[in-house]
Amino acid sequence: MEQSTPLAVLPLIAGMLVFALRFYAREGAISIFSMSFMLSTLAVVMLIGYMTLLVLSMLPPYAWVAFGGVGLLMTIGGLWSFFR
């Protein structure tokens, strides 16, 4: 799994896109302090952190589990709250 660890960030990217879509579609982009915008910003910060650690070769061997898991939770939570 070492060579395909960047695939682990796909759920994180999907979560970011879901929250950004929710921010604009449902909340009307009213406030930057809305939960959707904050979670989308958190996803971007996590992606930057993942890429930085990957480039500097400081990424722990199973960090993809944490990043992928958080991304999957964000995606599922965003979709669930978007359609309820």
Buried (B, 14 or more C-beta within 10 A) or exposed (E): EEEEBEEBBEBBBBBBBBBBBBBEEEEEEEEEEBEBBEBBBBBBEBBEEBEEBBEEEEBEEEBBEEBBEBBBEBBBBBBEBBEE
